[in-house]
Amino acid sequence: MSLPDRNNPYSFNSFLEWRKGVDFYADDPFLQKMVLVFAGREAAEADREAGKFSKKASSRWRELAERAARPENRPFMLHYDGHKNRIDHIVRPYETEVLEKEVFSEGIFSQRSSPWIRFLKIYLLSQISEAGVGCPLTCTWGLVALLEKFADTAETRRILADVKEGRDGDFAVGAQFVSEIQGGSDVPANLLEAVPEGGGWRLYGTKFFCSAAQADYAVITAKAQGSEKIGLFVLPMWLPGNKEKEIRNGYTIDRLKWKLGTVELPTAEITLNGALAYPVGPLDRGVANVVGIVLTLSRLAVGIGMSSGMAYGLREIKKYAEFRTAFGVALKDFPMAARQIAELEHFARRSTAGAFKVYRDFLRLPGGLAPGLETDEPLELKRQRFEMRQLIMLQKITVAYDAIDHGRLGISIMGGHGVMEDFSNLPRMFRDGMVNELWEGPRNVLLTQMHRDFQRAAGWCPPADFVASLLRGADKAVVKECSDEISELLAITHLFEMSEKTLEICRRWDDFCARLFHAYQDLALAEAESSPEGKK
């Protein structure tokens, strides 16, 4: 029984102080275990570097991200300076600019960062939920991988050095400008024109969704004059010496988008009127290169980041359930809440274990990613590339979907405080997750793409063989059930006929792909728990 008290003594301070003191890596034994299990010979170095990086991400960078996320700090445009010069200056909060500089100064794509250190830095950074830095980091990864494969001129090699190793301590930031107003995923329908002029290429036309518009360089799709084929180019946002003068490279930023989530990230509509750009790879292979390399890496990063976000949410929800009481009982001791928290823990752990396993499989792929399905390589290597492409798409759609469910349930457990943006990062992560589910291909597009890819590759990578490879080590009954089901679902040759049969196959294909990747995640979790390193 409680009597009235006009000076209510209740305080959240102990919970909030705990939150400020959390170290994303040091206070996560499960994450440390995953490093030991999956990073192999790199584990000791990766563990050491993750510990150092986490101290910054968990404190200073987290605080910068939380301040930058306030509504009054959202990016906006200054189209002209005080002398009526067109500058299209994107005004971002000071906190975001500092955060971007400090994060990129880590040299995450430099030769000095090993692959597992890169993975862990992206994973840990994702827990601060700052899309204004996280998205450009992902885009820069794709730009680096593309240029490492195709940079063959002085200009493109210089750009590669700028983004990978930096110049005088400053690291360039990358972006991706692919979508046009007629449709984002329908890249072959792009109309932006590339015209050869004076020994270079000039771009003319519009792009409709240009995220990380503050970047230094952008991967951009365009059709060479008179061609129906998509080419791929690198666009410098400023020509040498012009960034300080705010003289942009032959384009205007027409407006910034008003979005549901990732609001710290400037996403723009851009008109190009003679912007100088450099071709990357064959001019008739732009779709294959942007999808096979750039977007595939982005999808991989989404899977890593959203798995990390679930781990962040789980930690806060579990602590809140210990702290908060109702009717004299801690939330964690209510059976309904305890069941929900156990469900969230399973979501988060299997997603993280799956992210580690996908990345390990990715690192084992000889020569990295390749454009397109058809490559002039030995059959076994060709199959490995195909399987990795499909695996990354499966991870992206499944983890993105699960993360939204995880966020919704976590917010529900925290009750009214779950939706308070100055109490927890969960609302911001939930909104950002809704956007991340769309970036690099919404669920319906990727499901259709995978079905089509399996049809095209069936002659040299039978679907049942793909399942057996993906679930190697799983229960034989599970493998057989999934192998039989994928063969049945692919008996229909395409998903473009509007009929009851096709609609039912679409429903089942959606459900099957989620169950298949969950089985892969469960396999990863079982591997981690049964390995000698996982038992330590």
C-alpha distance (Angstrom), angle and dihedral (degrees) to the residues before:
residue distance angle dihedral
M1 . . .
S2 3.79 . .
L3 3.76 129.5 .
P4 3.81 125.1 -145.0
D5 3.81 115.5 -79.2
R6 3.80 117.7 -179.5
N7 3.82 87.9 -165.2
N8 3.78 96.7 58.6
P9 3.83 104.9 -159.6
Y10 3.83 96.2 -158.6
S11 3.81 113.9 126.3
F12 3.80 137.3 177.8
N13 3.80 91.5 -156.5
S14 3.79 97.1 109.3
F15 3.82 91.3 53.5
L16 3.81 92.4 44.9
E17 3.81 92.3 48.1
W18 3.80 89.7 50.9
R19 3.80 89.0 50.5
K20 3.80 92.4 52.5
G21 3.79 91.9 49.3
V22 3.81 98.6 50.2
D23 3.80 117.3 118.8
F24 3.81 108.0 -150.8
Y25 3.81 93.3 -145.6
A26 3.82 107.2 25.0
D27 3.81 91.4 49.4
D28 3.82 95.3 47.9
P29 3.83 110.0 77.5
F30 3.81 90.9 172.9
L31 3.81 91.1 58.9
Q32 3.79 91.0 47.6
K33 3.80 88.8 51.6
M34 3.81 91.4 52.3
V35 3.81 89.5 54.9
L36 3.81 91.0 52.9
V37 3.80 92.4 47.5
F38 3.79 101.5 43.9
A39 3.82 109.6 23.2
G40 3.81 95.3 67.2
R41 3.78 114.5 -173.6
E42 3.79 90.7 1.4
A43 3.81 92.8 58.3
A44 3.82 98.5 98.2
E45 3.82 94.5 47.5
A46 3.81 92.4 41.5
D47 3.81 90.6 50.8
R48 3.80 91.4 50.5
E49 3.82 95.1 47.3
A50 3.80 92.8 43.9
G51 3.79 89.2 54.6
K52 3.80 91.8 54.4
F53 3.81 94.5 43.5
S54 3.79 92.5 47.2
K55 3.80 93.0 58.4
K56 3.81 88.6 63.4
A57 3.80 96.9 38.8
S58 3.81 93.5 48.3
S59 3.79 96.9 50.1
R60 3.80 123.8 13.5
W61 3.81 96.9 25.2
R62 3.80 93.3 43.2
E63 3.81 90.0 53.2
L64 3.81 92.1 47.5
A65 3.81 90.5 50.3
E66 3.79 93.1 49.7
R67 3.80 92.2 51.0
A68 3.81 92.6 45.8
A69 3.83 90.5 52.2
R70 3.81 94.7 63.7
P71 3.84 111.7 114.6
E72 3.81 94.2 -118.8
N73 3.82 89.6 59.4
R74 3.79 99.0 56.6
P75 3.83 115.3 130.0
F76 3.79 119.0 -94.6
M77 3.81 137.9 175.8
L78 3.78 133.3 -103.3
H79 3.78 102.8 -169.4
Y80 3.83 96.2 -177.9
D81 3.77 137.0 29.9
G82 3.81 122.8 -133.3
H83 3.82 91.3 -83.8
K84 3.82 96.0 54.2
N85 3.80 94.2 -102.6
R86 3.81 113.0 147.0
I87 3.82 106.1 -118.9
D88 3.85 105.8 151.0
H89 3.76 90.6 -151.1
I90 3.80 115.3 -173.2
V91 3.79 108.6 -142.4
R92 3.79 109.4 -148.0
P93 3.79 127.9 174.0
Y94 3.77 115.7 -87.3
E95 3.82 88.4 -122.2
T96 3.81 92.4 60.3
E97 3.80 93.0 48.1
V98 3.82 91.3 50.5
L99 3.79 91.4 45.7
E100 3.81 92.5 49.2
K101 3.80 92.5 50.4
E102 3.80 94.3 47.3
V103 3.81 94.7 45.5
F104 3.81 95.0 46.9
S105 3.80 89.6 46.1
E106 3.80 86.5 66.9
G107 3.81 86.5 77.3
I108 3.80 92.1 -134.0
F109 3.83 91.6 174.5
S110 3.78 95.4 37.7
Q111 3.79 123.7 114.2
R112 3.78 87.0 -109.2
S113 3.82 92.2 64.7
S114 3.79 112.2 77.2
P115 3.82 118.6 -144.6
W116 3.81 94.9 -102.0
I117 3.80 92.9 46.8
R118 3.80 87.3 52.8
F119 3.80 90.9 51.2
L120 3.80 93.4 49.5
K121 3.79 94.2 47.0
I122 3.80 90.9 52.1
Y123 3.81 90.3 45.7
L124 3.81 94.4 49.6
L125 3.80 94.6 41.9
S126 3.80 89.8 54.0
Q127 3.79 89.5 66.5
I128 3.80 92.5 70.6
S129 3.83 88.4 58.5
E130 3.80 96.5 -142.3
A131 3.80 106.1 152.3
G132 3.81 91.5 -179.4
V133 3.80 87.4 73.2
G134 3.80 102.5 20.4
C135 3.81 95.6 58.6
P136 3.84 95.5 48.7
L137 3.80 88.5 48.0
T138 3.80 89.8 55.3
C139 3.82 92.0 46.0
T140 3.79 90.9 49.3
W141 3.81 90.2 54.4
G142 3.81 89.7 57.3
L143 3.81 92.1 45.9
V144 3.81 91.5 51.3
A145 3.82 93.0 48.8
L146 3.81 91.7 48.0
L147 3.80 93.9 49.6
E148 3.79 93.2 43.9
K149 3.80 86.8 61.0
F150 3.82 100.7 38.0
A151 3.82 112.5 19.1
D152 3.81 102.6 123.9
T153 3.82 105.0 147.8
A154 3.78 133.9 68.1
E155 3.81 90.3 -108.6
T156 3.80 97.4 50.2
R157 3.81 92.4 43.3
R158 3.81 89.3 52.0
I159 3.80 90.6 50.9
L160 3.80 90.3 49.7
A161 3.80 90.2 53.1
D162 3.83 91.0 48.2
V163 3.80 94.3 54.7
K164 3.79 98.7 34.4
E165 3.81 105.7 39.1
G166 3.80 102.3 10.5
R167 3.77 130.7 -134.6
D168 3.81 120.4 -99.7
G169 3.78 89.2 -17.3
D170 3.81 95.0 -50.9
F171 3.79 117.5 113.5
A172 3.79 119.3 -154.6
V173 3.79 120.0 -125.1
G174 3.81 124.2 -131.3
A175 3.81 133.7 -146.1
Q176 3.82 139.1 -178.6
F177 3.81 122.0 -129.9
V178 3.81 107.9 -176.4
S179 3.82 110.3 123.9
E180 3.79 122.8 90.2
I181 3.79 129.5 -171.6
Q182 3.81 94.1 -96.5
G183 3.81 92.5 62.2
G184 3.78 140.2 -38.5
S185 3.81 102.0 -138.4
D186 3.83 95.3 40.4
V187 3.80 93.4 81.2
P188 3.85 95.3 162.9
A189 3.83 87.4 62.5
N190 3.83 91.6 61.8
L191 3.80 113.5 127.0
L192 3.82 104.0 -169.9
E193 3.82 106.3 130.2
A194 3.79 127.0 -136.3
V195 3.80 114.4 -159.3
P196 3.83 124.6 -169.8
E197 3.79 107.7 -126.4
G198 3.79 129.7 167.5
G199 3.79 94.5 -15.3
G200 3.81 92.8 -49.4
W201 3.78 138.3 72.9
R202 3.81 127.4 -100.0
L203 3.82 123.0 -160.8
Y204 3.82 124.7 -141.4
G205 3.80 127.6 -177.2
T206 3.79 140.5 42.0
K207 3.79 139.5 -60.2
F208 3.79 118.1 -159.7
F209 3.84 106.8 -164.4
C210 3.79 110.9 36.8
S211 3.79 109.1 164.0
A212 3.80 120.5 -168.1
A213 3.79 88.8 28.3
Q214 3.82 88.1 169.6
A215 3.82 90.7 66.7
D216 3.81 127.8 120.1
Y217 3.83 96.4 -133.2
A218 3.80 134.3 18.4
V219 3.78 133.8 -160.6
I220 3.81 103.0 -133.1
T221 3.82 134.7 -178.3
A222 3.81 122.4 -137.6
K223 3.79 141.0 153.7
A224 3.76 118.4 -115.7
Q225 3.80 111.8 -119.2
G226 3.82 109.1 -79.1
S227 3.81 94.5 8.4
E228 3.81 130.8 111.7
K229 3.81 91.5 -157.4
I230 3.79 123.5 97.0
G231 3.78 117.3 -120.7
L232 3.78 128.3 -165.5
F233 3.81 124.0 -129.9
V234 3.79 140.0 174.7
L235 3.79 112.5 -128.0
P236 3.83 118.9 -157.6
M237 3.80 106.1 -144.8
W238 3.78 88.6 -148.9
L239 3.78 129.9 19.3
P240 3.83 116.5 -124.4
G241 3.80 112.2 -64.8
N242 3.82 95.2 10.0
K243 3.80 102.8 90.6
E244 3.81 92.8 79.0
K245 3.82 89.5 48.1
E246 3.84 90.5 48.8
I247 3.80 91.3 -127.2
R248 3.80 106.4 148.7
N249 3.78 124.8 -146.1
G250 3.80 103.2 -100.8
Y251 3.79 99.3 -58.1
T252 3.80 140.8 92.5
I253 3.79 130.2 -141.3
D254 3.78 102.4 -132.8
R255 3.81 99.2 -172.8
L256 3.79 144.2 -28.7
K257 3.79 118.9 -111.6
W258 3.80 123.3 -111.6
K259 3.81 102.9 -134.9
L260 3.80 139.9 -177.5
G261 3.80 92.6 -127.5
T262 3.82 143.8 -0.2
V263 3.79 84.2 53.8
E264 3.82 93.2 159.7
L265 3.81 87.3 64.1
P266 3.84 115.7 85.2
T267 3.81 106.4 -131.1
A268 3.78 111.3 -177.3
E269 3.78 147.4 -175.4
I270 3.79 107.8 -127.6
T271 3.80 134.1 -167.5
L272 3.80 116.9 -157.0
N273 3.78 118.0 -155.1
G274 3.78 106.9 177.2
A275 3.83 99.3 -30.2
L276 3.80 111.9 175.8
A277 3.81 112.2 -120.7
Y278 3.80 138.0 168.4
P279 3.82 123.7 -130.1
V280 3.79 116.8 -121.1
G281 3.79 117.1 -160.5
P282 3.82 125.9 -18.4
L283 3.80 113.2 -23.3
D284 3.82 91.5 -130.0
R285 3.84 94.7 51.7
G286 3.78 101.1 60.0
V287 3.80 96.1 116.3
A288 3.80 93.1 49.6
N289 3.80 92.0 47.0
V290 3.79 97.8 45.5
V291 3.82 93.0 45.8
G292 3.79 98.9 36.8
I293 3.80 96.5 46.2
V294 3.80 115.4 10.9
L295 3.80 102.0 36.8
T296 3.80 93.2 36.4
L297 3.80 90.2 57.9
S298 3.79 90.1 46.8
R299 3.79 90.1 52.9
L300 3.78 89.6 49.6
A301 3.81 90.1 52.0
V302 3.83 91.4 49.2
G303 3.80 89.3 54.6
I304 3.80 91.6 50.0
G305 3.79 94.5 44.6
M306 3.79 97.7 46.9
S307 3.81 91.9 47.0
S308 3.79 87.0 53.7
G309 3.79 90.7 48.6
M310 3.81 89.8 55.8
A311 3.80 90.0 52.4
Y312 3.81 89.6 51.5
G313 3.79 92.4 48.8
L314 3.80 92.9 47.7
R315 3.79 92.1 53.2
E316 3.81 93.5 51.8
I317 3.79 94.5 43.3
K318 3.82 93.5 50.0
K319 3.79 92.1 49.7
Y320 3.80 92.4 45.9
A321 3.81 89.8 51.2
E322 3.81 89.0 54.0
F323 3.80 93.0 47.4
R324 3.79 102.0 40.6
T325 3.80 121.1 75.0
A326 3.78 132.5 -171.0
F327 3.79 124.7 -172.3
G328 3.78 87.4 -1.0
V329 3.83 94.1 -58.0
A330 3.81 128.2 106.5
L331 3.82 112.2 -115.9
K332 3.80 90.6 -120.4
D333 3.81 89.6 62.5
F334 3.80 95.1 58.5
P335 3.83 105.8 96.8
M336 3.80 93.8 -137.9
A337 3.81 92.7 51.8
A338 3.81 91.4 42.3
R339 3.80 90.2 54.2
Q340 3.80 91.9 49.4
I341 3.81 92.3 48.4
A342 3.82 90.1 50.3
E343 3.81 88.3 52.2
L344 3.81 90.8 50.7
E345 3.79 90.8 49.3
H346 3.80 91.2 53.0
F347 3.84 90.7 48.0
A348 3.80 92.2 50.4
R349 3.80 98.2 43.2
R350 3.76 97.9 46.0
S351 3.83 90.4 45.9
T352 3.81 92.0 51.8
A353 3.81 92.9 44.9
G354 3.82 88.9 48.2
A355 3.82 91.5 49.9
F356 3.80 90.5 53.0
K357 3.81 92.3 48.1
V358 3.82 93.5 47.0
Y359 3.80 90.1 50.2
R360 3.81 92.6 47.9
D361 3.81 89.5 51.1
F362 3.81 88.9 47.0
L363 3.82 91.7 53.5
R364 3.81 90.5 50.4
L365 3.82 91.0 58.9
P366 3.84 106.5 107.4
G367 3.79 112.1 -123.2
G368 3.81 94.6 3.8
L369 3.80 124.4 -111.3
A370 3.78 123.5 -8.3
P371 3.81 131.2 -162.9
G372 3.79 120.1 -104.5
L373 3.78 132.1 -1.6
E374 3.78 98.4 -90.5
T375 3.81 113.1 72.4
D376 3.80 131.1 163.2
E377 3.78 93.7 -120.2
P378 3.81 137.2 112.7
L379 3.79 112.0 -71.3
E380 3.82 95.3 -112.1
L381 3.81 93.0 53.7
K382 3.80 91.0 44.4
R383 3.80 89.2 54.1
Q384 3.81 92.0 48.3
R385 3.80 90.8 54.2
F386 3.79 91.8 48.5
E387 3.80 92.4 48.5
M388 3.82 91.7 50.3
R389 3.80 92.0 49.5
Q390 3.81 90.7 52.3
L391 3.80 93.1 42.4
I392 3.80 92.6 54.5
M393 3.81 91.4 50.1
L394 3.80 90.6 48.3
Q395 3.79 90.3 51.2
K396 3.80 93.6 47.5
I397 3.80 97.0 52.2
T398 3.81 95.1 39.6
V399 3.80 99.8 45.1
A400 3.81 92.4 42.1
Y401 3.80 90.2 53.3
D402 3.81 93.6 43.9
A403 3.80 92.3 48.4
I404 3.81 91.1 58.2
D405 3.80 90.7 51.0
H406 3.82 89.4 46.1
G407 3.80 92.0 51.2
R408 3.80 94.2 46.1
L409 3.81 92.4 50.6
G410 3.81 92.7 44.0
I411 3.79 91.9 51.6
S412 3.80 88.9 49.1
I413 3.82 92.1 53.7
M414 3.80 90.3 53.1
G415 3.80 90.5 51.2
G416 3.79 117.0 -160.0
H417 3.79 92.0 -6.8
G418 3.80 89.0 59.2
V419 3.80 91.0 74.0
M420 3.81 96.9 42.8
E421 3.80 107.0 108.2
D422 3.79 93.5 -159.7
F423 3.81 91.4 52.4
S424 3.81 102.7 50.7
N425 3.80 142.0 2.8
L426 3.81 90.6 -126.7
P427 3.84 96.5 96.7
R428 3.82 91.2 50.5
M429 3.79 92.2 46.4
F430 3.80 90.4 48.7
R431 3.82 92.8 52.2
D432 3.79 92.0 44.1
G433 3.80 89.4 49.6
M434 3.80 90.4 57.1
V435 3.80 88.5 56.5
N436 3.81 95.1 42.8
E437 3.79 89.5 55.5
L438 3.83 87.4 63.3
W439 3.82 101.6 40.0
E440 3.82 114.9 99.0
G441 3.81 91.6 12.8
P442 3.82 130.8 -22.5
R443 3.78 119.2 -114.1
N444 3.82 97.8 -95.5
V445 3.81 92.1 50.9
L446 3.80 94.9 49.3
L447 3.79 92.9 45.1
T448 3.81 89.5 53.2
Q449 3.81 91.0 45.0
M450 3.80 92.4 52.2
H451 3.80 92.4 49.0
R452 3.82 89.3 51.1
D453 3.82 92.6 45.8
F454 3.80 91.8 52.9
Q455 3.79 89.6 51.6
R456 3.80 92.3 50.7
A457 3.81 93.5 47.3
A458 3.81 98.4 40.2
G459 3.81 92.9 104.3
W460 3.80 94.2 60.9
C461 3.82 102.7 19.0
P462 3.81 109.4 36.8
P463 3.82 110.9 -155.2
A464 3.80 93.2 -123.3
D465 3.82 89.1 55.3
F466 3.82 89.3 51.4
V467 3.80 90.7 54.4
A468 3.82 92.1 46.7
S469 3.81 90.2 51.4
L470 3.81 93.9 44.6
L471 3.80 93.4 49.3
R472 3.79 98.2 37.7
G473 3.80 106.6 156.4
A474 3.82 95.3 21.5
D475 3.80 124.8 121.7
K476 3.81 108.7 -67.5
A477 3.81 92.1 -130.7
V478 3.81 90.7 55.7
V479 3.81 91.4 48.6
K480 3.80 92.3 49.3
E481 3.79 93.2 46.9
C482 3.82 92.2 50.8
S483 3.83 92.5 43.0
D484 3.81 92.2 52.1
E485 3.79 92.3 45.8
I486 3.80 96.4 49.6
S487 3.80 90.5 49.4
E488 3.81 90.1 52.2
L489 3.81 93.6 46.7
L490 3.79 91.7 50.1
A491 3.80 93.1 50.0
I492 3.80 85.8 89.9
T493 3.80 103.3 76.4
H494 3.81 98.6 -143.7
L495 3.80 143.2 1.4
F496 3.80 99.1 -130.3
E497 3.82 102.7 92.4
M498 3.80 113.1 96.3
S499 3.80 101.5 -134.0
E500 3.81 138.6 122.7
K501 3.80 89.6 -107.6
T502 3.81 93.0 53.8
L503 3.79 92.7 45.7
E504 3.80 90.4 53.0
I505 3.80 91.6 47.7
C506 3.82 89.0 50.6
R507 3.81 90.7 53.0
R508 3.78 92.5 48.5
W509 3.82 93.5 43.8
D510 3.80 90.7 54.0
D511 3.81 91.3 49.8
F512 3.81 93.4 43.5
C513 3.81 95.4 51.7
A514 3.81 91.1 53.7
R515 3.81 92.2 48.2
L516 3.79 91.5 46.7
F517 3.78 93.7 53.9
H518 3.80 91.8 43.1
A519 3.80 87.2 56.1
Y520 3.82 88.4 52.4
Q521 3.82 90.4 49.6
D522 3.80 91.5 48.6
L523 3.80 88.5 51.2
A524 3.80 90.1 52.1
L525 3.81 91.3 49.5
A526 3.82 91.8 48.5
E527 3.82 90.2 49.1
A528 3.80 90.8 52.0
E529 3.78 93.9 47.8
S530 3.81 95.1 46.5
S531 3.81 98.8 43.5
P532 3.82 119.7 99.5
E533 3.81 90.1 -118.1
G534 3.78 91.0 50.9
K535 3.79 92.0 54.2
K536 3.80 94.0 54.7
